[in-house]
Amino acid sequence: MKINQRQLEKAMKKMGMQTETLDAEEVIIKTPEKDIVISNPQVARVSVMGQMTYQITGDAEERSRSGFTEEDVSLVMEKTGADRETAKKALEEEGDIASAILKLKS
């Protein structure tokens, strides 16, 4: 069954729903432990009886709050044999991957 876009929009309007596409470059969702960064996002804002809802699709990447990615932590773990928490702590203390690896190897 094929849905007629015009009829769909008319039905949504009748129910009090309005959709708007937003031009966004990046979306960041901040959690207590990490940030979820969505690049190349496609963002739709839907209003239903005054309540706003956002739908986001795109390329997501998780970043720790320290600015290091999970790949950075994994690299330090791989090169030093350290556990995740030790690798994260070394990255935060040293400020870069190479220094963190050197610190944990010494």
C-alpha positions as CSV (number, residue, x, y, z in Angstrom):
1,M,0.0,0.0,0.0
2,K,1.5,3.3,-1.1
3,I,1.0,6.3,1.3
4,N,0.2,9.6,-0.3
5,Q,2.5,12.2,1.3
6,R,-0.1,15.0,0.9
7,Q,-2.8,12.9,2.7
8,L,-0.3,12.1,5.4
9,E,0.6,15.7,6.0
10,K,-3.1,16.7,6.0
11,A,-3.9,14.0,8.6
12,M,-0.9,15.0,10.8
13,K,-2.1,18.7,10.6
14,K,-5.6,17.6,11.6
15,M,-4.2,15.8,14.7
16,G,-2.2,18.9,15.6
17,M,1.2,17.6,14.4
18,Q,3.7,19.8,12.7
19,T,7.1,18.7,11.3
20,E,10.0,20.9,10.6
21,T,13.5,19.9,9.3
22,L,16.3,21.7,11.0
23,D,19.7,22.6,9.4
24,A,22.2,21.3,11.9
25,E,26.0,20.7,11.6
26,E,26.5,18.6,14.7
27,V,24.4,17.3,17.6
28,I,25.9,16.7,21.0
29,I,24.1,14.7,23.8
30,K,25.9,15.2,27.1
31,T,25.6,12.5,29.7
32,P,27.5,12.5,33.1
33,E,30.2,10.1,31.8
34,K,30.5,10.9,28.1
35,D,29.3,12.9,25.2
36,I,27.5,11.4,22.2
37,V,28.5,13.4,19.1
38,I,26.4,13.0,16.0
39,S,28.0,14.4,12.9
40,N,26.2,14.9,9.5
41,P,22.8,14.9,11.4
42,Q,19.4,15.0,9.9
43,V,17.2,16.6,12.5
44,A,13.4,16.7,12.4
45,R,11.4,18.7,15.0
46,V,7.9,17.4,15.6
47,S,5.3,19.5,17.5
48,V,2.3,17.6,18.8
49,M,-0.1,19.8,20.7
50,G,2.7,22.1,21.8
51,Q,5.0,19.3,22.9
52,M,8.3,19.3,20.9
53,T,10.1,16.1,20.0
54,Y,13.3,15.8,18.1
55,Q,14.3,12.9,15.8
56,I,18.0,12.7,15.0
57,T,19.9,10.4,12.6
58,G,23.5,10.6,11.6
59,D,27.0,9.3,12.4
60,A,27.4,8.9,16.1
61,E,30.6,8.8,18.1
62,E,31.1,8.5,21.9
63,R,33.6,10.7,23.6
64,S,34.7,10.6,27.2
65,R,34.3,13.9,29.0
66,S,38.1,14.2,29.0
67,G,38.1,14.8,25.3
68,F,39.5,11.3,24.5
69,T,37.6,8.9,22.4
70,E,37.0,5.2,23.2
71,E,39.5,4.4,20.5
72,D,42.2,6.5,22.3
73,V,41.5,4.5,25.5
74,S,41.6,1.2,23.6
75,L,44.9,2.1,22.0
76,V,46.5,2.9,25.4
77,M,45.1,-0.4,26.8
78,E,46.5,-2.3,23.8
79,K,49.9,-0.8,24.0
80,T,50.3,-1.0,27.7
81,G,48.2,-4.0,28.9
82,A,46.4,-1.6,31.3
83,D,42.7,-2.0,32.2
84,R,40.2,0.6,31.0
85,E,40.1,2.7,34.1
86,T,43.9,2.9,34.4
87,A,44.2,3.9,30.7
88,K,41.5,6.6,31.1
89,K,43.2,8.0,34.2
90,A,46.6,8.1,32.5
91,L,45.1,9.9,29.5
92,E,43.4,12.5,31.8
93,E,46.6,13.0,33.8
94,E,49.0,13.2,31.0
95,G,46.9,15.0,28.4
96,D,47.9,13.0,25.3
97,I,48.1,9.4,24.1
98,A,51.9,9.1,23.8
99,S,52.6,10.5,27.3
100,A,49.9,8.2,28.8
101,I,51.5,5.1,27.1
102,L,55.0,6.1,28.3
103,K,53.8,6.7,31.8
104,L,52.1,3.3,32.0
105,K,55.1,1.5,30.5
106,S,57.6,2.9,32.9
